[in-house]
Amino acid sequence: MREHRPGVPTGSAADLLERGLTVRVPPVGNRSLAADAAYVRSVVEQVEGPVLLAGHSYGGAVITVAGVAENVVGLVHVSGYALAEGESLGQLQGGFPDSDLAAHLGSTPYPVEGGEPGTDVSVAVEAFPAVFAAGVPEATAKVLAVSQRPLSAFAFGEPASAAAWRTRPSGGVVSSADRTIDPEVERFGHTRAGVRRTVELDAPHLVVLTHPREVADVIAAAAAEVV
């Protein structure tokens, strides 16, 4: 049986491919939770057969909504957000102390056709390597810092229209050394979602790059159970 994983974080995708698994990594626009989830769901629904969705960071919120597609059989939240229906990223994050990231965010406007300009939120380039890309080789972190894809401020306040973990089995990874998302946010989301298999790693936020094999192990184990 073929195994498909839209949303698998890039760093772990190579490891999964080496294991002979079929992987899809659709781009996420970071403009709107509803729009991003709708796009990922459209990719999922064009796949023949069962799909295990994995999402890192904001991608965790995206798969929470997109995962209601009929052929999704499970979710894996990787150092990210597992929202409840009607809950926003800001609401979930607001229940916990700010991470180091909060002090290093900046905003810039972007045009919206026929409407008021939107606001992009990104990490200060000089702080990115230590706060967002800790543990990643310095040269790589510097490139990631200047090529980061901002997240629209609108997405922070947009409530999730669904919580697929209520009807789909879930697995997950918590990064205990995360400076971008408070690890307690990750643990809380996993507990609330009834995640069956949580692996906690002494790892930074970009665990998919610093610990790709360990993340791939979690995804592959989840796939073996549901696909």
Accessible surface in RSA format (square Angstrom, percent):
REM  Atomic radii and reference values for relative SASA: ProtOr
REM  Chains: A
REM  Algorithm: Lee & Richards
REM  Probe-radius: 1.40
REM  Slices: 20
REM RES _ NUM      All-atoms   Total-Side   Main-Chain    Non-polar    All polar
REM                ABS   REL    ABS   REL    ABS   REL    ABS   REL    ABS   REL
RES MET A   1   182.07  94.3  99.97  66.2  82.10 195.5 114.01  96.9  68.06  90.2
RES ARG A   2   135.65  57.0 125.35  63.9  10.29  24.5  63.53  86.8  72.12  43.7
RES GLU A   3    37.60  21.6  35.32  26.7   2.29   5.4   3.50   6.8  34.10  27.8
RES HIS A   4     4.78   2.6   4.68   3.3   0.10   0.3   4.30   4.4   0.48   0.6
RES ARG A   5     0.11   0.0   0.11   0.1   0.00   0.0   0.00   0.0   0.11   0.1
RES PRO A   6     0.00   0.0   0.00   0.0   0.00   0.0   0.00   0.0   0.00   0.0
RES GLY A   7    20.08  24.8   0.00   N/A  20.08  24.8  13.89  38.1   6.20  13.9
RES VAL A   8     0.33   0.2   0.00   0.0   0.33   0.8   0.00   0.0   0.33   0.9
RES PRO A   9    12.69   9.2   2.46   2.2  10.22  37.2  12.69  10.5   0.00   0.0
RES THR A  10   102.14  72.6  94.61  95.9   7.54  18.0  70.45  94.6  31.70  47.9
RES GLY A  11    16.77  20.7   0.00   N/A  16.77  20.7   9.66  26.5   7.10  15.9
RES SER A  12     0.00   0.0   0.00   0.0   0.00   0.0   0.00   0.0   0.00   0.0
RES ALA A  13     7.82   7.2   7.82  12.1   0.00   0.0   7.82  11.0   0.00   0.0
RES ALA A  14    58.14  53.5  53.38  82.4   4.76  10.8  56.23  79.2   1.91   5.1
RES ASP A  15    11.87   8.3   9.27   9.2   2.60   6.1   5.59  13.2   6.28   6.3
RES LEU A  16     0.00   0.0   0.00   0.0   0.00   0.0   0.00   0.0   0.00   0.0
RES LEU A  17   101.70  56.6  86.78  62.1  14.92  37.5  87.09  61.2  14.61  39.3
RES GLU A  18   136.82  78.5  97.18  73.5  39.63  94.4  48.22  93.3  88.60  72.3
RES ARG A  19    90.28  37.9  54.80  27.9  35.48  84.5  44.28  60.5  46.00  27.9
RES GLY A  20    66.68  82.2   0.00   N/A  66.68  82.2  35.88  98.5  30.80  69.0
RES LEU A  21    33.94  18.9  27.88  19.9   6.06  15.2  29.51  20.7   4.43  11.9
RES THR A  22    36.77  26.2  31.89  32.3   4.88  11.6  15.62  21.0  21.15  32.0
RES VAL A  23    15.34  10.1   3.06   2.8  12.28  29.6   3.06   2.7  12.28  33.3
RES ARG A  24   106.58  44.7 104.40  53.2   2.18   5.2  33.17  45.3  73.41  44.5
RES VAL A  25    71.97  47.4  44.43  40.2  27.54  66.4  45.43  39.5  26.54  72.0
RES PRO A  26    17.19  12.5   3.41   3.1  13.78  50.1  10.24   8.5   6.95  43.2
RES PRO A  27    83.55  60.9  71.67  65.3  11.88  43.2  81.75  67.5   1.80  11.2
RES VAL A  28    34.72  22.8  30.30  27.4   4.43  10.7  31.14  27.1   3.59   9.7
RES GLY A  29    44.01  54.3   0.00   N/A  44.01  54.3  29.65  81.4  14.36  32.2
RES ASN A  30    22.21  15.3  22.21  21.5   0.00   0.0   0.00   0.0  22.21  21.5
RES ARG A  31    94.21  39.6  90.78  46.3   3.43   8.2  45.29  61.9  48.92  29.6
RES SER A  32    19.48  16.5  19.48  26.0   0.00   0.0  14.17  30.2   5.31   7.4
RES LEU A  33     1.71   1.0   1.71   1.2   0.00   0.0   1.71   1.2   0.00   0.0
RES ALA A  34    56.22  51.7  47.32  73.0   8.90  20.2  51.76  72.9   4.47  11.8
RES ALA A  35    57.65  53.0  44.74  69.0  12.90  29.4  52.01  73.2   5.64  14.9
RES ASP A  36     7.04   4.9   5.43   5.4   1.61   3.8   1.39   3.3   5.65   5.6
RES ALA A  37     1.94   1.8   1.50   2.3   0.44   1.0   1.80   2.5   0.14   0.4
RES ALA A  38    61.24  56.3  48.15  74.3  13.09  29.8  55.11  77.6   6.13  16.2
RES TYR A  39   101.39  47.3  95.94  54.6   5.45  14.2  75.38  56.6  26.02  32.1
RES VAL A  40     2.87   1.9   2.87   2.6   0.00   0.0   2.87   2.5   0.00   0.0
RES ARG A  41    87.17  36.6  87.17  44.4   0.00   0.0  18.81  25.7  68.35  41.4
RES SER A  42    44.09  37.3  39.62  52.9   4.46  10.3  36.70  78.2   7.38  10.3
RES VAL A  43    31.25  20.6  28.60  25.9   2.65   6.4  30.22  26.3   1.03   2.8
RES VAL A  44     0.00   0.0   0.00   0.0   0.00   0.0   0.00   0.0   0.00   0.0
RES GLU A  45    93.58  53.7  64.52  48.8  29.06  69.2  26.39  51.0  67.19  54.9
RES GLN A  46   146.11  81.7 112.81  82.4  33.30  79.3  50.26 107.0  95.85  72.7
RES VAL A  47    23.34  15.4  11.28  10.2  12.06  29.0  15.64  13.6   7.69  20.9
RES GLU A  48   140.05  80.4 126.78  95.9  13.27  31.6  51.72 100.0  88.33  72.1
RES GLY A  49    36.45  44.9   0.00   N/A  36.45  44.9  25.25  69.3  11.20  25.1
RES PRO A  50    32.10  23.4  29.39  26.8   2.71   9.9  31.35  25.9   0.75   4.6
RES VAL A  51     0.00   0.0   0.00   0.0   0.00   0.0   0.00   0.0   0.00   0.0
RES LEU A  52     1.40   0.8   1.40   1.0   0.00   0.0   1.40   1.0   0.00   0.0
RES LEU A  53     0.00   0.0   0.00   0.0   0.00   0.0   0.00   0.0   0.00   0.0
RES ALA A  54     0.00   0.0   0.00   0.0   0.00   0.0   0.00   0.0   0.00   0.0
RES GLY A  55     1.98   2.4   0.00   N/A   1.98   2.4   1.98   5.4   0.00   0.0
RES HIS A  56    30.93  16.9  20.38  14.2  10.55  27.0   7.36   7.6  23.57  27.4
RES SER A  57    19.02  16.1  19.02  25.4   0.00   0.0   8.28  17.6  10.74  15.0
RES TYR A  58    21.20   9.9  20.88  11.9   0.32   0.8  20.88  15.7   0.32   0.4
RES GLY A  59    16.39  20.2   0.00   N/A  16.39  20.2  13.66  37.5   2.73   6.1
RES GLY A  60     0.00   0.0   0.00   N/A   0.00   0.0   0.00   0.0   0.00   0.0
RES ALA A  61     0.00   0.0   0.00   0.0   0.00   0.0   0.00   0.0   0.00   0.0
RES VAL A  62     1.99   1.3   1.99   1.8   0.00   0.0   1.99   1.7   0.00   0.0
RES ILE A  63     3.25   1.8   3.25   2.4   0.00   0.0   3.25   2.3   0.00   0.0
RES THR A  64     0.00   0.0   0.00   0.0   0.00   0.0   0.00   0.0   0.00   0.0
RES VAL A  65    14.58   9.6  13.76  12.5   0.82   2.0  13.76  12.0   0.82   2.2
RES ALA A  66     0.89   0.8   0.00   0.0   0.89   2.0   0.89   1.3   0.00   0.0
RES GLY A  67     0.00   0.0   0.00   N/A   0.00   0.0   0.00   0.0   0.00   0.0
RES VAL A  68    47.55  31.3  38.09  34.5   9.46  22.8  38.09  33.1   9.46  25.7
RES ALA A  69     0.00   0.0   0.00   0.0   0.00   0.0   0.00   0.0   0.00   0.0
RES GLU A  70   167.38  96.1 141.21 106.8  26.17  62.3  57.44 111.1 109.94  89.8
RES ASN A  71    34.72  23.9  27.25  26.3   7.48  18.0  30.97  74.5   3.75   3.6
RES VAL A  72     3.10   2.0   0.00   0.0   3.10   7.5   0.00   0.0   3.10   8.4
RES VAL A  73    41.61  27.4  35.03  31.7   6.57  15.8  38.87  33.8   2.73   7.4
RES GLY A  74     0.79   1.0   0.00   N/A   0.79   1.0   0.79   2.2   0.00   0.0
RES LEU A  75     0.79   0.4   0.00   0.0   0.79   2.0   0.00   0.0   0.79   2.1
RES VAL A  76     0.00   0.0   0.00   0.0   0.00   0.0   0.00   0.0   0.00   0.0
RES HIS A  77     0.00   0.0   0.00   0.0   0.00   0.0   0.00   0.0   0.00   0.0
RES VAL A  78     0.00   0.0   0.00   0.0   0.00   0.0   0.00   0.0   0.00   0.0
RES SER A  79     0.00   0.0   0.00   0.0   0.00   0.0   0.00   0.0   0.00   0.0
RES GLY A  80     1.03   1.3   0.00   N/A   1.03   1.3   0.00   0.0   1.03   2.3
RES TYR A  81    23.86  11.1  23.67  13.5   0.20   0.5   7.45   5.6  16.41  20.2
RES ALA A  82     1.39   1.3   0.37   0.6   1.02   2.3   0.37   0.5   1.02   2.7
RES LEU A  83     0.00   0.0   0.00   0.0   0.00   0.0   0.00   0.0   0.00   0.0
RES ALA A  84    15.64  14.4  15.64  24.1   0.00   0.0  15.64  22.0   0.00   0.0
RES GLU A  85   112.11  64.4  90.41  68.4  21.69  51.7  21.84  42.2  90.27  73.7
RES GLY A  86    45.60  56.2   0.00   N/A  45.60  56.2  28.40  77.9  17.21  38.5
RES GLU A  87    27.51  15.8  26.02  19.7   1.49   3.5  11.23  21.7  16.28  13.3
RES SER A  88     6.27   5.3   6.27   8.4   0.00   0.0   2.09   4.4   4.18   5.9
RES LEU A  89     2.99   1.7   2.85   2.0   0.14   0.4   2.99   2.1   0.00   0.0
RES GLY A  90    35.48  43.8   0.00   N/A  35.48  43.8  27.24  74.7   8.25  18.5
RES GLN A  91   116.43  65.1  95.40  69.7  21.03  50.1  41.62  88.6  74.80  56.7
RES LEU A  92     5.31   3.0   2.42   1.7   2.89   7.3   4.65   3.3   0.66   1.8
RES GLN A  93    35.37  19.8  35.09  25.6   0.29   0.7  32.83  69.9   2.54   1.9
RES GLY A  94    63.28  78.0   0.00   N/A  63.28  78.0  33.23  91.2  30.06  67.3
RES GLY A  95    62.48  77.0   0.00   N/A  62.48  77.0  34.11  93.6  28.37  63.5
RES PHE A  96    48.18  24.1  36.06  22.3  12.12  31.5  40.38  24.5   7.80  22.3
RES PRO A  97   100.06  72.9  87.44  79.7  12.62  45.9  99.35  82.0   0.72   4.4
RES ASP A  98   112.48  78.8  82.77  82.4  29.71  70.3  18.73  44.1  93.75  93.5
RES SER A  99    20.77  17.5   6.17   8.2  14.59  33.6  10.66  22.7  10.11  14.2
RES ASP A 100    67.59  47.3  59.23  59.0   8.35  19.8  13.54  31.9  54.05  53.9
RES LEU A 101    28.38  15.8  28.38  20.3   0.00   0.0  28.38  19.9   0.00   0.0
RES ALA A 102    48.74  44.8  28.07  43.3  20.67  47.0  29.70  41.8  19.03  50.4
RES ALA A 103    89.39  82.2  50.40  77.8  38.99  88.7  62.89  88.6  26.50  70.2
RES HIS A 104    68.84  37.6  64.17  44.6   4.67  11.9  41.40  42.7  27.44  31.9
RES LEU A 105    73.72  41.1  43.04  30.8  30.68  77.1  43.80  30.8  29.92  80.5
RES GLY A 106    37.19  45.9   0.00   N/A  37.19  45.9  37.07 101.7   0.12   0.3
RES SER A 107    76.03  64.2  48.55  64.8  27.48  63.3  12.74  27.1  63.28  88.7
RES THR A 108    79.64  56.6  77.85  78.9   1.80   4.3  65.88  88.5  13.76  20.8
RES PRO A 109   107.90  78.6  87.95  80.2  19.95  72.5  88.71  73.2  19.19 119.3
RES TYR A 110    35.24  16.5  32.63  18.6   2.62   6.8  24.42  18.4  10.82  13.3
RES PRO A 111   125.12  91.2 105.39  96.1  19.73  71.7 110.30  91.1  14.82  92.1
RES VAL A 112    64.89  42.7  52.62  47.6  12.27  29.6  56.44  49.0   8.45  22.9
RES GLU A 113   181.49 104.2 144.08 109.0  37.41  89.1  66.82 129.3 114.67  93.6
RES GLY A 114    88.99 109.7   0.00   N/A  88.99 109.7  43.76 120.1  45.23 101.3
RES GLY A 115    46.97  57.9   0.00   N/A  46.97  57.9  28.52  78.3  18.46  41.3
RES GLU A 116   148.81  85.4 136.66 103.4  12.16  28.9  62.65 121.2  86.16  70.3
RES PRO A 117    86.26  62.9  67.03  61.1  19.23  69.9  67.42  55.7  18.84 117.1
RES GLY A 118    14.99  18.5   0.00   N/A  14.99  18.5  14.13  38.8   0.86   1.9
RES THR A 119    55.18  39.2  51.25  52.0   3.93   9.4  20.47  27.5  34.71  52.5
RES ASP A 120    14.15   9.9  13.70  13.6   0.45   1.1   0.62   1.5  13.53  13.5
RES VAL A 121    24.06  15.8  19.98  18.1   4.08   9.8  19.98  17.4   4.08  11.1
RES SER A 122    30.70  25.9  26.96  36.0   3.73   8.6   6.23  13.3  24.47  34.3
RES VAL A 123    11.36   7.5   8.79   8.0   2.57   6.2   9.00   7.8   2.36   6.4
RES ALA A 124    31.37  28.8  19.67  30.4  11.70  26.6  31.16  43.9   0.20   0.5
RES VAL A 125    75.86  49.9  71.77  65.0   4.09   9.8  71.77  62.4   4.09  11.1
RES GLU A 126   148.95  85.5 117.08  88.6  31.87  75.9  72.68 140.6  76.27  62.3
RES ALA A 127    11.02  10.1   5.52   8.5   5.50  12.5  11.02  15.5   0.00   0.0
RES PHE A 128     7.67   3.8   7.67   4.7   0.00   0.0   7.67   4.6   0.00   0.0
RES PRO A 129    37.04  27.0  33.02  30.1   4.03  14.6  33.29  27.5   3.76  23.4
RES ALA A 130    54.20  49.8  46.17  71.2   8.03  18.3  53.65  75.6   0.54   1.4
RES VAL A 131     5.09   3.3   3.38   3.1   1.71   4.1   3.38   2.9   1.71   4.6
RES PHE A 132    43.07  21.5  42.56  26.4   0.52   1.3  42.77  25.9   0.31   0.9
RES ALA A 133     0.90   0.8   0.00   0.0   0.90   2.1   0.00   0.0   0.90   2.4
RES ALA A 134    28.27  26.0  23.62  36.5   4.65  10.6  28.04  39.5   0.23   0.6
RES GLY A 135    65.52  80.8   0.00   N/A  65.52  80.8  31.61  86.8  33.90  75.9
RES VAL A 136    15.52  10.2   2.19   2.0  13.33  32.1   2.99   2.6  12.53  34.0
RES PRO A 137    95.72  69.8  83.00  75.7  12.73  46.3  95.37  78.7   0.36   2.2
RES GLU A 138   117.02  67.2 104.36  79.0  12.66  30.1  42.86  82.9  74.16  60.6
RES ALA A 139    75.97  69.9  66.35 102.4   9.62  21.9  71.75 101.0   4.22  11.2
RES THR A 140    59.53  42.3  54.60  55.4   4.92  11.7  32.98  44.3  26.54  40.1
RES ALA A 141     1.66   1.5   1.66   2.6   0.00   0.0   1.66   2.3   0.00   0.0
RES LYS A 142   117.33  57.2 113.68  69.7   3.66   8.7  68.48  61.6  48.85  52.0
RES VAL A 143    93.76  61.7  93.04  84.2   0.72   1.7  93.76  81.5   0.00   0.0
RES LEU A 144    51.96  28.9  51.13  36.6   0.83   2.1  51.34  36.1   0.62   1.7
RES ALA A 145     1.93   1.8   1.04   1.6   0.89   2.0   1.04   1.5   0.89   2.4
RES VAL A 146   111.21  73.2  75.86  68.7  35.35  85.2  80.08  69.6  31.13  84.4
RES SER A 147    74.09  62.6  42.60  56.9  31.49  72.5  43.52  92.7  30.58  42.8
RES GLN A 148    44.57  24.9  22.22  16.2  22.35  53.2  23.70  50.5  20.87  15.8
RES ARG A 149   139.84  58.7 116.43  59.4  23.40  55.7  41.48  56.7  98.35  59.6
RES PRO A 150    39.44  28.7  37.49  34.2   1.94   7.1  39.21  32.4   0.23   1.4
RES LEU A 151    24.57  13.7  23.54  16.8   1.02   2.6  23.54  16.5   1.02   2.8
RES SER A 152     0.66   0.6   0.66   0.9   0.00   0.0   0.00   0.0   0.66   0.9
RES ALA A 153    39.03  35.9  31.36  48.4   7.67  17.4  31.62  44.5   7.41  19.6
RES PHE A 154   128.64  64.4 115.52  71.6  13.12  34.1 124.95  75.8   3.69  10.6
RES ALA A 155     0.00   0.0   0.00   0.0   0.00   0.0   0.00   0.0   0.00   0.0
RES PHE A 156    69.15  34.6  69.08  42.8   0.07   0.2  69.12  41.9   0.03   0.1
RES GLY A 157    55.22  68.1   0.00   N/A  55.22  68.1  33.78  92.7  21.43  48.0
RES GLU A 158    19.79  11.4  16.72  12.6   3.07   7.3  12.59  24.4   7.19   5.9
RES PRO A 159    77.58  56.5  68.64  62.6   8.95  32.5  68.64  56.7   8.95  55.6
RES ALA A 160     2.09   1.9   0.00   0.0   2.09   4.8   0.20   0.3   1.89   5.0
RES SER A 161    80.99  68.4  56.16  75.0  24.83  57.2  51.87 110.4  29.13  40.8
RES ALA A 162    18.68  17.2  18.23  28.1   0.44   1.0  18.68  26.3   0.00   0.0
RES ALA A 163     8.43   7.8   0.01   0.0   8.43  19.2   0.04   0.1   8.40  22.2
RES ALA A 164     0.51   0.5   0.00   0.0   0.51   1.2   0.51   0.7   0.00   0.0
RES TRP A 165    18.09   7.3   9.20   4.5   8.89  20.9   9.20   4.9   8.89  14.4
RES ARG A 166   155.87  65.4 120.83  61.6  35.05  83.4  44.58  60.9 111.29  67.4
RES THR A 167   102.37  72.8  70.21  71.2  32.16  76.6  75.51 101.4  26.86  40.6
RES ARG A 168    43.30  18.2  37.33  19.0   5.98  14.2  10.95  15.0  32.35  19.6
RES PRO A 169    46.20  33.7  33.30  30.4  12.91  46.9  43.28  35.7   2.92  18.1
RES SER A 170     7.09   6.0   0.36   0.5   6.73  15.5   3.09   6.6   4.00   5.6
RES GLY A 171     3.26   4.0   0.00   N/A   3.26   4.0   2.25   6.2   1.01   2.3
RES GLY A 172     0.00   0.0   0.00   N/A   0.00   0.0   0.00   0.0   0.00   0.0
RES VAL A 173     0.00   0.0   0.00   0.0   0.00   0.0   0.00   0.0   0.00   0.0
RES VAL A 174     0.58   0.4   0.58   0.5   0.00   0.0   0.58   0.5   0.00   0.0
RES SER A 175     0.00   0.0   0.00   0.0   0.00   0.0   0.00   0.0   0.00   0.0
RES SER A 176    42.78  36.2  22.41  29.9  20.38  46.9  14.30  30.4  28.48  39.9
RES ALA A 177    47.18  43.4  31.05  47.9  16.13  36.7  41.96  59.1   5.22  13.8
RES ASP A 178    10.11   7.1   0.00   0.0  10.11  23.9   0.00   0.0  10.11  10.1
RES ARG A 179    92.74  38.9  88.85  45.3   3.88   9.2  35.17  48.1  57.56  34.9
RES THR A 180     6.94   4.9   4.21   4.3   2.73   6.5   4.21   5.7   2.73   4.1
RES ILE A 181     2.15   1.2   2.15   1.6   0.00   0.0   2.15   1.6   0.00   0.0
RES ASP A 182    22.18  15.5  20.16  20.1   2.03   4.8   5.90  13.9  16.28  16.2
RES PRO A 183    18.11  13.2  18.11  16.5   0.00   0.0  18.11  15.0   0.00   0.0
RES GLU A 184    83.64  48.0  83.50  63.2   0.14   0.3  32.48  62.8  51.16  41.8
RES VAL A 185     1.31   0.9   0.00   0.0   1.31   3.2   0.00   0.0   1.31   3.6
RES GLU A 186     0.41   0.2   0.00   0.0   0.41   1.0   0.31   0.6   0.10   0.1
RES ARG A 187    71.97  30.2  69.36  35.4   2.60   6.2  40.91  55.9  31.05  18.8
RES PHE A 188    83.79  41.9  77.32  47.9   6.47  16.8  83.19  50.4   0.60   1.7
RES GLY A 189     1.31   1.6   0.00   N/A   1.31   1.6   0.99   2.7   0.31   0.7
RES HIS A 190     6.35   3.5   5.46   3.8   0.88   2.3   5.68   5.9   0.67   0.8
RES THR A 191   112.42  80.0  91.56  92.8  20.86  49.7  73.92  99.3  38.50  58.2
RES ARG A 192    73.93  31.0  47.26  24.1  26.66  63.5  43.59  59.6  30.34  18.4
RES ALA A 193    10.82   9.9   0.11   0.2  10.71  24.4   1.08   1.5   9.75  25.8
RES GLY A 194    50.22  61.9   0.00   N/A  50.22  61.9  35.51  97.4  14.71  32.9
RES VAL A 195    22.67  14.9   0.25   0.2  22.42  54.0   0.25   0.2  22.42  60.8
RES ARG A 196   150.09  63.0 109.89  56.0  40.20  95.7  63.55  86.9  86.54  52.4
RES ARG A 197    92.38  38.8  88.63  45.2   3.75   8.9  27.17  37.1  65.21  39.5
RES THR A 198    63.35  45.1  31.51  31.9  31.84  75.9  28.90  38.8  34.45  52.1
RES VAL A 199    50.19  33.0  47.24  42.8   2.95   7.1  50.19  43.6   0.00   0.0
RES GLU A 200    85.80  49.3  57.16  43.2  28.64  68.2  29.99  58.0  55.81  45.6
RES LEU A 201    24.20  13.5  22.44  16.1   1.76   4.4  24.20  17.0   0.00   0.0
RES ASP A 202   123.95  86.8  99.38  98.9  24.57  58.1  36.12  85.0  87.83  87.6
RES ALA A 203     0.47   0.4   0.00   0.0   0.47   1.1   0.47   0.7   0.00   0.0
RES PRO A 204    17.52  12.8  17.52  16.0   0.00   0.0  17.52  14.5   0.00   0.0
RES HIS A 205     1.36   0.7   0.30   0.2   1.07   2.7   0.30   0.3   1.07   1.2
RES LEU A 206    15.31   8.5  15.31  11.0   0.00   0.0  15.31  10.7   0.00   0.0
RES VAL A 207     0.00   0.0   0.00   0.0   0.00   0.0   0.00   0.0   0.00   0.0
RES VAL A 208     8.56   5.6   8.56   7.7   0.00   0.0   8.56   7.4   0.00   0.0
RES LEU A 209    72.70  40.5  49.79  35.6  22.92  57.6  51.15  35.9  21.55  58.0
RES THR A 210    37.07  26.4   7.12   7.2  29.95  71.4  13.63  18.3  23.44  35.4
RES HIS A 211    46.75  25.5  45.15  31.4   1.60   4.1  25.13  25.9  21.62  25.2
RES PRO A 212    44.55  32.5  44.55  40.6   0.00   0.0  44.55  36.8   0.00   0.0
RES ARG A 213   133.54  56.1 133.49  68.1   0.05   0.1  54.00  73.8  79.54  48.2
RES GLU A 214    69.85  40.1  67.50  51.1   2.35   5.6  28.38  54.9  41.47  33.9
RES VAL A 215     0.00   0.0   0.00   0.0   0.00   0.0   0.00   0.0   0.00   0.0
RES ALA A 216     0.00   0.0   0.00   0.0   0.00   0.0   0.00   0.0   0.00   0.0
RES ASP A 217    67.32  47.2  62.04  61.7   5.28  12.5  25.21  59.3  42.12  42.0
RES VAL A 218     5.76   3.8   4.07   3.7   1.69   4.1   5.76   5.0   0.00   0.0
RES ILE A 219     0.00   0.0   0.00   0.0   0.00   0.0   0.00   0.0   0.00   0.0
RES ALA A 220    22.73  20.9  17.13  26.4   5.60  12.7  17.83  25.1   4.90  13.0
RES ALA A 221    31.08  28.6  21.73  33.5   9.34  21.3  29.63  41.7   1.45   3.8
RES ALA A 222    10.96  10.1   9.23  14.2   1.72   3.9  10.94  15.4   0.01   0.0
RES ALA A 223     1.20   1.1   1.16   1.8   0.03   0.1   1.16   1.6   0.03   0.1
RES ALA A 224    83.36  76.6  48.55  74.9  34.81  79.2  56.89  80.1  26.47  70.1
RES GLU A 225    92.19  52.9  53.72  40.6  38.47  91.6  35.39  68.4  56.80  46.4
RES VAL A 226    38.11  25.1  12.56  11.4  25.55  61.6  20.46  17.8  17.65  47.9
RES VAL A 227    38.31  25.2   0.79   0.7  37.52  90.4  10.61   9.2  27.70  75.1
END  Absolute sums over single chains surface
CHAIN  1 A     9979.4       7394.7       2584.7       5946.7       4032.7
END  Absolute sums over all chains
TOTAL          9979.4       7394.7       2584.7       5946.7       4032.7
